């Protein structure tokens, strides 16, 4: 699982840089603790100021 997560984060950060047309690249990562039905989770939110994902591609991701 660690290798898989590493690949996921690497791809997300790579795409945040590759698909950014701004002079300055901004990447924000939030790590939140959540509890749902007495089960504990970690929620990761990753945001950048890139061009985003086209609506027609969102369902396939």
C-alpha positions as CSV (number, residue, x, y, z in Angstrom):
1,X,0.0,0.0,0.0
2,X,2.9,2.4,0.7
3,X,4.2,2.1,-2.8
4,X,0.7,2.7,-4.2
5,X,0.2,5.8,-2.1
6,X,3.6,7.1,-3.1
7,X,2.7,6.7,-6.8
8,X,-0.7,8.4,-6.3
9,X,0.9,11.4,-4.6
10,X,3.7,11.6,-7.1
11,X,1.1,11.6,-10.0
12,X,-1.0,14.3,-8.4
13,X,1.9,16.6,-7.7
14,X,3.4,16.0,-11.2
15,X,0.0,16.9,-12.8
16,X,-0.4,20.0,-10.6
17,X,2.9,21.2,-12.0
18,X,2.5,20.0,-15.6
19,X,-1.0,21.4,-16.1
20,X,-0.4,24.8,-14.7
21,X,-0.1,27.9,-16.8
22,X,0.6,30.3,-13.9
23,X,3.9,32.0,-13.2
24,X,3.7,30.8,-9.6
25,X,2.5,27.3,-8.8
26,X,0.5,26.9,-5.6
27,X,-0.2,23.5,-4.1
28,X,-2.2,23.2,-0.8
29,X,-2.4,19.9,1.1
30,X,-4.8,19.6,4.0
31,X,-4.7,16.5,6.3
32,X,-7.9,16.1,8.4
33,X,-9.0,13.5,10.9
34,X,-12.6,12.3,10.6
35,X,-14.8,9.8,12.4
36,X,-17.7,8.2,10.5
37,X,-19.9,5.6,12.3
38,X,-17.2,5.3,15.0
39,X,-14.5,4.5,12.5
40,X,-11.5,6.8,12.2
41,X,-10.3,8.1,8.9
42,X,-7.7,10.5,7.5
43,X,-9.0,12.8,4.8
44,X,-6.5,14.3,2.4
45,X,-7.4,17.4,0.4
46,X,-5.1,18.5,-2.4
47,X,-5.7,21.7,-4.3
48,X,-3.6,23.6,-6.8
49,X,-4.1,26.6,-9.1
50,X,-3.7,24.7,-12.3
51,X,-6.2,24.5,-15.2
52,X,-8.3,21.8,-13.5
53,X,-9.9,18.7,-14.9
54,X,-12.3,19.1,-17.9
55,X,-15.9,18.2,-17.0
56,X,-16.0,15.4,-19.6
57,X,-13.0,13.7,-18.0
58,X,-14.2,13.8,-14.4
59,X,-16.3,10.7,-14.5
60,X,-13.4,8.5,-15.7
61,X,-11.1,9.5,-12.8
